Amino acid sequence: MHKLTMTTMCVLLAGCPEKEDYTKQKPEEVAATTRDNAPPPPQRPKKNPPPADLGSCNLSVTGGITAEQTTPGGKEATNVAYWFLPEERKNMMGVDGYVVNCKGDKFRFSLLPGGGKLDGMPFGPKKFTFVKGKSDGANVMMAFGQATLADPNGTVEITALDNRHIAGTIDLAGKVVPGNKPIKVTGKFDLVCPGFSACDFGDAPQ
């Protein structure tokens, strides 16, 4: 009787365990190699910096108080959520919107998000109508030292908003308290994006 070889016995017994082929790469090694050989992510093109002139806010007050004031643009004058990259905006508090500050020695004026609505301050033009100090999507604050403008009526209209600037007009009336002095506030602003991550003044020369 012939002796069965090991190979024949393996066939008869439905096969032997296959020897590990050490020349084959394991899946995790293939993944690591793929990562190492992957091309780097594309770099964002370099952008031009903002201009030296960052705009201004020009306001006039008439009535029980008379004053005129022009204040410069810059990071203290405006902050627009849309001027940041989406991943940065996720870490910002509150809803998307913007702040406009016209603050000088004579008085301080601010346009602020009203809260409550995600699209209360859209990325584009919008007219806010104020009735007794309330509007759909925005708030206004104005102070003359310790005195404040109470329950104003009128409008603040955003006439332009893009990745370069925010512009608008102000036409409000109300009373300054204490004292109940009736005043009217009119003016305009055009404030340039001061260099936040999503500001866009065109690609810089390579």
C-alpha positions as CSV (number, residue, x, y, z in Angstrom):
1,M,0.0,0.0,0.0
2,H,1.3,3.4,-1.0
3,K,2.0,5.9,1.7
4,L,-0.2,9.0,1.5
5,T,1.7,12.1,1.2
6,M,0.8,15.1,3.3
7,T,-0.6,16.9,0.2
8,T,-2.9,14.0,-0.7
9,M,-4.1,13.7,2.9
10,C,-5.0,17.4,2.9
11,V,-7.1,16.9,-0.3
12,L,-8.9,13.9,1.2
13,L,-9.6,15.7,4.4
14,A,-11.2,18.7,2.7
15,G,-8.1,20.8,2.8
16,C,-5.4,22.1,5.2
17,P,-5.1,25.6,6.6
18,E,-3.6,27.8,4.0
19,K,-0.2,29.2,4.9
20,E,-0.2,33.0,5.4
21,D,1.2,34.8,2.5
22,Y,3.4,37.5,4.1
23,T,3.9,39.2,0.7
24,K,0.3,40.4,0.9
25,Q,-0.4,43.8,2.5
26,K,-2.9,43.9,5.3
27,P,-5.9,46.2,4.8
28,E,-4.7,48.7,7.4
29,E,-1.3,48.8,5.7
30,V,-3.0,49.5,2.4
31,A,-5.0,52.4,3.9
32,A,-2.0,53.9,5.5
33,T,-0.1,53.7,2.2
34,T,-3.0,55.4,0.4
35,R,-3.1,58.2,3.0
36,D,0.6,58.7,2.7
37,N,0.5,58.9,-1.1
38,A,-2.7,61.1,-1.2
39,P,-2.1,64.5,-2.8
40,P,-2.3,67.4,-0.3
41,P,-5.6,69.4,-0.2
42,P,-5.7,72.3,-2.6
43,Q,-4.6,75.6,-1.1
44,R,-7.0,78.5,-1.1
45,P,-5.9,81.2,-3.5
46,K,-4.4,84.2,-1.7
47,K,-6.8,87.1,-1.4
48,N,-6.2,90.8,-1.6
49,P,-6.3,92.6,1.7
50,P,-9.1,95.1,2.5
51,P,-8.5,98.7,1.4
52,A,-7.1,101.3,3.7
53,D,-10.4,103.1,3.8
54,L,-12.9,101.0,5.6
55,G,-15.9,103.3,5.1
56,S,-17.8,105.4,7.5
57,C,-21.2,106.1,9.2
58,N,-22.7,109.6,8.9
59,L,-25.6,110.5,11.2
60,S,-27.5,113.7,12.0
61,V,-29.8,114.3,15.0
62,T,-32.4,117.1,15.0
63,G,-35.1,118.2,17.4
64,G,-34.7,118.3,21.1
65,I,-31.0,117.4,20.5
66,T,-28.9,118.6,17.6
67,A,-25.8,116.8,16.6
68,E,-23.9,115.5,13.6
69,Q,-21.3,112.8,13.7
70,T,-19.1,110.8,11.3
71,T,-17.4,107.7,12.6
72,P,-14.9,105.4,10.8
73,G,-15.4,101.7,9.7
74,G,-13.3,98.9,11.1
75,K,-13.7,95.9,13.4
76,E,-15.4,98.0,16.1
77,A,-17.8,99.4,13.6
78,T,-19.2,96.2,12.1
79,N,-19.3,92.5,12.6
80,V,-21.1,90.3,10.0
81,A,-21.5,86.5,10.5
82,Y,-21.4,86.1,6.7
83,W,-17.9,87.4,6.6
84,F,-16.6,84.2,8.3
85,L,-16.1,80.7,6.9
86,P,-19.0,78.2,7.5
87,E,-17.0,76.2,9.9
88,E,-16.2,79.3,11.9
89,R,-19.8,80.4,12.0
90,K,-20.8,77.1,13.6
91,N,-18.8,78.1,16.7
92,M,-20.4,81.6,16.9
93,M,-23.1,82.3,19.4
94,G,-26.6,83.3,18.2
95,V,-28.2,83.4,14.8
96,D,-26.5,84.6,11.6
97,G,-26.7,88.3,11.2
98,Y,-24.7,91.5,11.7
99,V,-23.9,94.4,14.0
100,V,-23.5,98.0,12.8
101,N,-21.9,100.4,15.3
102,C,-21.7,104.2,14.8
103,K,-20.1,105.2,18.1
104,G,-18.5,108.6,18.6
105,D,-18.0,111.3,21.3
106,K,-21.5,112.8,20.7
107,F,-23.7,109.7,20.6
108,R,-23.6,105.9,20.1
109,F,-25.9,104.1,17.6
110,S,-26.1,100.3,17.1
111,L,-28.1,98.0,14.9
112,L,-28.2,94.5,16.4
113,P,-29.8,91.1,15.6
114,G,-33.3,90.8,16.9
115,G,-32.9,87.0,17.5
116,G,-35.6,84.4,17.2
117,K,-35.5,83.9,13.4
118,L,-32.6,82.2,11.5
119,D,-33.3,84.4,8.5
120,G,-34.1,87.6,10.4
121,M,-31.0,89.2,9.0
122,P,-30.4,87.6,5.5
123,F,-27.3,87.8,3.5
124,G,-28.6,90.6,1.3
125,P,-30.7,93.8,1.3
126,K,-33.6,94.1,3.8
127,K,-35.7,97.0,5.1
128,F,-36.4,96.9,8.9
129,T,-39.5,98.8,9.9
130,F,-39.6,99.8,13.6
131,V,-42.8,100.5,15.5
132,K,-42.4,101.5,19.1
133,G,-38.8,100.1,19.1
134,K,-39.7,96.7,17.7
135,S,-38.9,95.3,14.3
136,D,-38.9,91.9,12.5
137,G,-35.3,90.6,12.9
138,A,-33.4,93.6,14.3
139,N,-33.0,95.9,17.3
140,V,-31.6,99.4,17.6
141,M,-29.9,101.1,20.5
142,M,-29.0,104.8,20.7
143,A,-27.5,106.7,23.6
144,F,-26.4,110.2,24.4
145,G,-24.3,109.7,27.5
146,Q,-26.7,108.2,30.1
147,A,-29.8,109.2,28.1
148,T,-31.3,106.7,25.6
149,L,-33.6,106.8,22.6
150,A,-36.9,105.1,23.7
151,D,-39.3,103.2,21.4
152,P,-38.2,104.6,18.0
153,N,-40.4,104.5,14.9
154,G,-39.0,104.5,11.4
155,T,-36.7,102.4,9.3
156,V,-33.2,101.1,8.9
157,E,-32.7,99.7,5.4
158,I,-29.8,97.5,4.4
159,T,-29.3,98.5,0.8
160,A,-26.2,96.3,0.1
161,L,-24.6,93.4,1.8
162,D,-21.9,91.1,0.2
163,N,-18.4,89.8,0.9
164,R,-17.0,93.3,0.6
165,H,-19.2,95.7,2.5
166,I,-22.5,96.5,4.2
167,A,-24.4,99.7,3.4
168,G,-27.7,101.2,4.4
169,T,-29.8,104.2,5.5
170,I,-31.3,105.2,8.9
171,D,-34.5,107.2,9.3
172,L,-35.8,107.0,12.9
173,A,-37.8,109.2,15.3
174,G,-38.4,108.9,19.0
175,K,-37.9,110.5,22.4
176,V,-34.7,110.6,24.5
177,V,-35.3,109.7,28.1
178,P,-35.0,111.0,30.7
179,G,-36.4,114.3,29.5
180,N,-38.7,113.1,26.8
181,K,-36.9,115.2,24.1
182,P,-38.3,114.3,20.7
183,I,-35.6,113.7,18.1
184,K,-35.2,112.6,14.5
185,V,-32.1,110.5,13.4
186,T,-31.2,110.3,9.8
187,G,-28.1,109.2,7.9
188,K,-26.3,106.4,6.1
189,F,-23.4,104.0,6.5
190,D,-21.1,102.1,4.1
191,L,-18.7,99.9,6.1
192,V,-16.1,97.7,4.5
193,C,-15.3,94.1,5.6
194,P,-12.2,94.6,7.8
195,G,-10.4,91.4,6.7
196,F,-12.4,88.5,8.2
197,S,-11.8,85.0,6.8
198,A,-14.6,85.2,4.2
199,C,-14.0,88.8,3.0
200,D,-13.3,88.8,-0.7
201,F,-11.5,91.6,-2.5
202,G,-10.3,89.4,-5.4
203,D,-7.4,87.1,-5.8
204,A,-4.0,88.5,-5.1
205,P,-1.3,88.3,-7.9
206,Q,0.6,85.1,-7.8
